[in-house]
Amino acid sequence: MSLKKIAQKILGYNGPPAESFVLEETVKEKKSQGHNEAEGDHTEQPKKPSKKGRSAHAQKEKVFEDIQPSLEKNLDCVRDLFFVPLNADVVIREFSLPNEPAIKAFLIFLEGATDGRMVNEFILQPLMLFSNLNPEPKNKLHLCKKALHKYLPSNKIKEITKFSEVTKEVVQGSTVIFLDGNTMGLSVETKGFQHRSIDTAKNEQVVQGPQEAFVENLRSNTSLLRRIIRNENLVTEFITVGVRNNNNAALMYLKDLANPQLVAEVKKRISAIKVDYIPEAGILEELIEDHPLSLLPQTIVTERPDRVASMLVEAKVAILLDNSPVA
């Protein structure tokens, strides 16, 4: 074997051979096939599964895609989506706004993932005690916008119209509000996850220089870089990774220095990842590298914000993952 082939075998990486893909029949196709067979020969049809034996997907088939005007339908959909009352840490609070007549409403949040004081003082108290929306007799569609602008003293509120957005916001620690007669909900940021405070670097210690290290909280990590690079060209883009855990990844770069093609390629590779769970940055690193088993480093992993900042000013792109103390 030549020296070139030996070097390619050691430094390069050839992925496993592609497995053959077999597209399985859907439930409808199986049912239609069974119906056609039954017409040919009168065989006994299989019994429908009972409600107790239905899967989680089957239980969610009746959930609407868009938020409905009926508060009761929205409440039923939310209960089906989050398996209430089986799911013990999902809190649904029904209440009424002090109007004549009273306007029914409810909110949903995850206990332990939200700040209870913010929910009580900045959502429930203004809406239940001080609000007076006074909708027109046959027009309640603007209640959410009026509540948004007049009675919710929160710095980050989002209007949502689909239940897929509801689930995404709730699992991220936000509180979602539904008002009767509205095809729109309000997502109020009330995150209250417990996290570790900023500490000194454990693996990359230095005698002179900053002693701070990244932590598991993504917002804290981005703020550390913002404090070092105080420049309006520093851009932060958020991308969701992981099909099931919906983890947030932050893409940071200097707009006037970074190569746009490099930024687009990084976003393309991250968006193309289709796995259920990405727990930490090391796994994300392997998934976006060209040769994960190569002896030569293709990316740099560090726990020091000052080191990441120095690479950003060299026109590099930084990737930070929530729940991971490295970049």
Secondary structure, DSSP 4 states (H G I P E B T S, - for coil): --HHHHHHHHH---PPPPPP---PPPHHHHHHHHHHHHHHS-PPPPPPPPGGG--HHHHTTT--SBPPS-HHHHHHHHHHHTTTTTSTTEEEEEEEES-SSPEEEEEEEETTTB-HHHHIIIIIHIIIII-----BTTB-TTHHHHHHHHT---S-EEEE-BHHHHHHHHHTTEEEEEETT-S-EEEEE-B----PPP-B-SSS--SSS--B---S-HHHHHHHHHHH---TTEEEEEEEE-TTT-EEEEEEEETTTS-HHHHHHHHHHHHT---S---SHHHHHHHH-S-TT-SS-SS---S-HHHHHHHHTTT--EEEETT-S--
